[in-house]
Each structure stands twice: as C-alpha cells, then as structure tokens.
Amino acid sequence: GFNALLKLPYLKNIPQLSYLGFNRPSTSVLGVDISSRAVKLVQLELQGQGYHVTAAGAEALPLGALRDGMVVNEAAVSKVLKHVYDTSGATSKDAAIAVSGSSVLSKIVELPARMNQKQLAARIQLAASESIPLPLEEIYLDYAVLGYNPSDQAQMRVKMVACPRDHVNSRGKIIERANLRSIAVDIESYALVRCYQKLSASSVPDQSMQSDYSPSEALNVLIDVGANSFTFAVFKSDLVIYTSEYSLGKSSLADKHISPRKSVKKENNKALYSKILLSDYDDIELKAFIGLLLQYTNRSIADFYAANASAKIQKLIFSGGMFQIEGLAEKLDEEIDIPTEVFNSNDHLTETHTGQVSLLSQNHSMTVALGLALRSHY
C-alpha cells in the first residue's frame, strides 16, 4: 500500500492541496469531477458495511469550456460548479479533484530501502530531473513507496507522478471561485480503480511496508469509456501498476459510429444508454463501434505485455456509460480470451439526498466523482 509521504519543497506553493493521489484526507470529501462535458459532484458517508450517497449533482458545461483537458473558461466552469454545489445538498466544503491521465507522467524507480525522508526526497528530485521531460519548476511532483522489490529486499520501488502546473492550478482556481477548498488532487484512472475496489469489496488495504506485486502475479484491468476518453488501468488491490489513455469515448463514439434508432431516443435527442439493447442499433454502426473498442483494448493489452512480459491479466472490468447497454459486454467477451465483468456502482450504493440529481439513475457517468469522494474512506 501507499505510505505517508514527505512533500517536496516546491509542492508547497498552494498549501491546501495534497498532490496527485497519495495523501489521504481525514474529513468528509466532496468528489468533484470536472470533465470535458459536465461538472459532477458526490458526497458519501460510510453506513455499516456500505456507502451512502448524501449529496450529488451534475450539470452540463458550456461548449468549449474545456479544451484537451485544459480549462479555458474558468468563470463559466466555476459558475456551473457553484450551482451544482448549491443544489446538491452537500455539507462539506472540502473538495478532491482529478487531472486526466493524458496530462500525467509516471515512472517507477528502484532506490535503496534504507533511506530517511530527506535522502528519499533528494533522490526523487534527481530521478525526476533525469526522467521527466519538463523542468521541475513547471510541474507538480508526488511520489509513493510501493514496497520492497520482491527479489531484492534491499531495494524499494517508488512511483513518481508529475503533472504540468497549469493543469492543476486551473482546477484549483475553479474550486476556490466556487467558495470551496481544494484539499487533494488525484489522477482520474486512480479514482476509477478506487471506486471499483471500494464499492465491490469491503476489504481495507494494508498500509504497512510490504513487497511490491510479483511480475508473474495475476492482475485485473479496468477499462472505462468516458465522455472523450478510453482509459485502461492495470491494478492489483489498491496499487495501480500501469495506465494508458486514448482520445476515444462515449460521446465521440456515439456521435460518429453508433446512432440509436429514433424509437429509443429521448426528447433531447440523446441516447438513453442505460435503457437500450444492442438490437436497438444499426448493425453496421454497431459493428464499427465494437471494432473500435476491440482495437483499443487489444492495443492496450499488447502495450502492457510488451513492458511486462511475465505478467498475467486475469480479468477485464468494463465501466462507463456505453457498457450499460445490455448485451455489449457479452459481445466483446466473445472476441476476447480474457474473462470480463461489467461494473455498475449502483449495485453497491444507497441514496437519500435533497439534490436534483439521482446518482443511482446515472451512476455510469459519476465513477470518477465517486472515486474522489472515496478518498476519505480508505
């Protein structure tokens, strides 16, 4: 598991932020997902062995408010977020936000296990300056000790993650303009995996220093098709080992390759993905869409195995709006030699809140926000 970490000196420009996924807030956290199409917010509480939604909200963003993951209209986005917060029923002011995987650089390095925090910080700075193709003053950098090298207990594996400051700061400013407090910045793929892990199992990760995963150990993959992205994340327990992301997603695929027949369209002309069947789609467009999913899935698997030849993927877990179409996962399962599963978060949540959005009616679009809210529950 991840250990508590010392922040590097140049991370302290914005004291309220803890960067890139490795620190754990101790208070109730709002999960705030600022995606390319909408702002989504969730607040949770733990009740018994399950999670309860106490607040939720979502609202579309004006066209062009974000471009390539960068916020280009802070005023418009913060106005939407403030309205979502005011109508959601949320009580916490502490927000966790996320940056997309495409803007994040990561690397695992091996370092001597016997180092104090000052020595470790110095070695991380050196490793970052040698391996990250951006000046240190232009990035936010975080790191986590993953564990001992299983084949050499004198060495430990450390994961570094870096993100351009502009990407982080633009989201932090939006939170502040909405009169909220930014207490954590996460990575979208980490939030997706956390949502699956915490809602599909009740186990709490072991936080003690331990051996890292074995290269030959069986691993799981979460594949999420979001508004504009295809995310592929390989993980074991709470440890995200490998990620990749492509500009391919639910809205772009739906717009270009899959057009539901008029009989299954809503009044606003958008497909109600969670209520339709494969038979509701044109056969030619459906075949093209499935072909694109298979292409990106197989490419991601091949790239992972190229860098991890002895690894073994034991299961693919699908999440996101398109995978709520009944029969789609089974169709993909016929073409892939790895067992598959569809993750539906509303199977693991209860809900009572006064906001305008029912999370359980549109859970597939809220996965990142849920993963961010779950930072305060692990």
N, C-alpha and C positions, 0 to 999 in steps of 0.2 A: 504494500500500500504506500501512499504518499506520506512522507514525514513533514513535520512543521519545518518551515524553511526561513532562513535569513534573507531579507530582500537586499539586492544590490543597491549601492548608494544612489545611482541615477534613476532609480524607480520611485524616489520619494518626492517628486515634484508635485504629485497630487496625492496627499497623504491618505485620503479616504478610500482610494482604490487599492485593492489587492489583485494582482495581475495574473491573467491567463491560466486560471483554473486550479491552482494548487493550495490556496488558503481556504479555510472553512469558516464562514460566518457562524456566530453562535446565536443570533437572533432570527426571528421570522423574516424571510427574504421574499421580496417580490421578484418573480421571474419575468423579465421584460425582454421580449424578442422583437427587435426592430428589423423586419425582413424587407425584401425588395417591394412587396405589395401591401404590407399591413403592419400595424403595431399590435402586439398581443401581450397580455398581462395575466399572471396567475399568482395566487397566494394559497398556500396549503397549510394544513396542520395534521399532525400525526394523531390518530384516534385508534387506540388499541393496536392492532397489528396492521392497520391500513391507513391510507391517506385520504384526507377530506378536503375538498375544494371550498375555501371560504370566500374567495373573490376571483372573478375572471372577467376579462373584457377583450374586445378586439375591434379594430376599425381600419378600414382601407386608407392607404396613403394617397396623396395626390400623385398623379402621373409624373415621373421624373424626380421625385423627392430623393431617391437613391439612384446612384449610377455605379455599376460594377462594385457594389458593396460599400461604396463611399457615400456618406450623407452629403448632399449638395444643397439642401434646403432645410437648415436647422430649425428655423422658425416654424415651418409647416409641420415638421415631424414632432417637435415639442408640443405644438398646439394639439395635435392628434393624441399624443400620449397623455397630456393633461386631461383631455376629455375622457379618454378610456379609464384613467385612474379615478376621476370624479364619479363616474357612473358604474364602477366595478364593484363597489362595496369593500374595497381594500382598506386595511387599517395600518399596515406597515408603511414606512417611508423609505425603507432600505431596499435598494434595487440591485439585482445582479443582471448584467448584460453580457452579450456574446459578440465575438467577431467571427467572421466566416473562415472556414479552413483555407480558402484560397488566398487569404491575406496573411496566413500564419506560416512561419518557417519553424521546423522542428528537427532535432537531431539527438540521438542517444550517444553519449560518450562514456568511456570507461576511465575511472580515476581510482587512485589508491583509496582503500576503505578507511584507513586511519588518517583522517584529516579533521581539524577543528573547523568551525564555521568560517573564520576569517580566511583560512587556507583554501577552503572549498570555494568561497566567493571569488578569490583571486584566480583560481584555476578555471572557473566558469567564465570569467571575463576573458581570459586568454583563449579558451576554446571557442567562445562566441566570436571573437575578433578574427579568428582563423577560418571559421567555417560558415559564418553568416555574411552574405554579400551586401551588407548595408553597414554604414557607420554606426557605432554603438550609440552615439548621441541622437540618432534618428529612430531608434527602436525602443520598445519596452521589452524587457527580457525577464523571464521567470524560469525556474528550474525545480525539479523534484528528484529526490533519490528514489530510484525504483527498487533497489535491493542489491544484494550481493550477486556477483557473477556465479551461477551455479557450478561452473567448472573451475573457479578460482576465487575462493573466499577472501583473498587479499585485495580483490578489486570490487568496486561497486559500479553499477550502471546509473547514470544520471541523465534525465531527459531535460533538454533545453527547449524552450519555445520562445519565439520572438515575433513581434508584430509591429509594423510601422506605427509611429506615434499618432499620425494623422487619423488612422482608422479608429484607434482607441479614444483619442481626445474628442472626436466629433460626436461619438455616442455618449461620452461623459457629459458634454455640454448640453445635450438634449435632456438628459436626466435632471441636471441642475435647473434648466429653464422650466421644467415641469414641476419644480419645487420638491423633487425627490433627492435622495442621497445615493450616490454610486459607491457601493462597498465591495464590489467584485466584478472582474472582467473574466469571462470564460471563453472557451472555444466551442463553436456550435456542435462539432462532432462529439466532443466530450459530454456536452449537455444531452445529446441524443442517447448516448450509451448509458449515461447516469439514469435517464428516465426509464429506459428498458430494465436496467439492473435493479433499480429500487422498486419499481412497480410490479415486476414479475417475480421478485423473490424478496423474502424478509430478512435475509442474512445481512449482517453488518460487516464490512471489510475489516480485516485485521490490519491495524495501523503499525504494528511492530516491524522492525527491520528484519527482512527475510530474503531468501533467494529470489531472484527475478524468475520470470517464466522460463521453462526449458524450451530450447529451439524446436524440439520434437513434440511438444505438448499440443494437444488438440485445442483449437481456438474457434471462436464464434465471430461472425461478421454481421454488422448491422448496415443495411442498405436503405437509405432514406431518400425518397424523391420529393423534394420540396418545390417551392414556387419557381425557382430558377436554377436549381442545382441537384446534382446526383452525388450523394455522399456515401462513401464506402469506408467503414471503420472496423478494423480488426481489433478484438479485445479479448482479455481474459480477466474475469472478475471485474474489478474497478479499474484495471490497467488498460489504457488504450495504447496499442502497440504500433499501429500503422493506420494512416488515413490518406485518402485521396478524394478529390472533388472535381466534378466536371460541370460545365455550363449546360446542364440538361435538367429539366424539371417539369413539375406537374403542369404549370400554366403554359409553358412554351410547347411541351409535347401535346397538350390538349389543343392548343391553338393551331399547331402545324400538322399534326398527324392523326388526331382522333376526334371526330365530330359526332357527338351523340345525336341520334335521330330526334326530330322535333318533339316527338311524343314524350321524351324523357328530359326535356329542358325546363328549367324554372322560368318564372316570369322575367327575371333579369337576364335571361339568355345564357346563364352559366350552368354547366352540368352539375347535377347533384350527385357527386361521385359516390357518396356512401349509400345511395339508394338504387343504383343501377346494376345491370348484369352485362356480361360480355356480349350476350345476344342483342343488346341494345345498340351496338356499334356496327358501323360498316366494316365488312370483313377485310377489305383491302387496307383501310386505315388502321384497323386493329393489328393486322399482321405487321405493318410497318412499325407501329408503336412497340409491339413485343420484340421485334427485331432490334430496335434501338436499345431497349432495356437489356437484352441479352448481350449486345455488343459491348456496352459499357460495363456490365457485370463481368463478362469473360476477360475483358482487357484489365480490369482492376485486379481480378484474381491472378492473372498471369504476371502482372507487375509485382504483386506481393510475393509470389513464389520465386520470381527472379531474384529478389533481395533476401528471401528466407526459404532457401531450397529444402530444408528439413522440416519446415512447419507443416501442420495439417489443419485445414479448415473443416470443422465438423458440422457446422450449421450456418445457413444464411437466414437472417431475420429481416423481414421487409416492414418498413413503416412509411407513413406519408399518405396523402390523400388518394393517389392512384391505386394504391394497394388495398383500399377499401372496396374497390369494385369486385363484387362477388365472382369468383372463378379465375381472376387474373393470376393470383399466386399459383394456383393449380396448373395453369397453362405454362407458366415459367418453370414449374417443378418438373414438367415433362421434358424440358430441354436442358436441365442442369442436373449433374450427377451428385449434387450435394443436397442433403435434406433441407427443407425450407420451413419457415414459420412466419405468420403474419402477426405483428404486434399491434394490439388495439388497447390503448391506455384506459378506455372507459370500463374495461373489464376489471380494473383494479382500483377504481376511484368511487367515492361517494360525493355528493354535491348538495349544498344548500347555501345560497348567497343571494344578495339583493341586486346584483349587477344585471346588465341587459343581455349578457351572453351566457348561454348554457354550454359549459365546456363539454359535457358529455354528448352534445349533439354535433360537435365539430372537433372532436379530440385530435383527429389526424393532422390538423394544422397547428396544434398547440404543443407539439412534442418538445421543441427547444425551450419554450417558456416553462413547461413543466420541469424539464431537467435543470433549469436555472433555479426555480423555486425549491427544488430538492437539495440544493447546496446546504441548506440549514438543517437537513435531516439525515446527515451521514457523518 
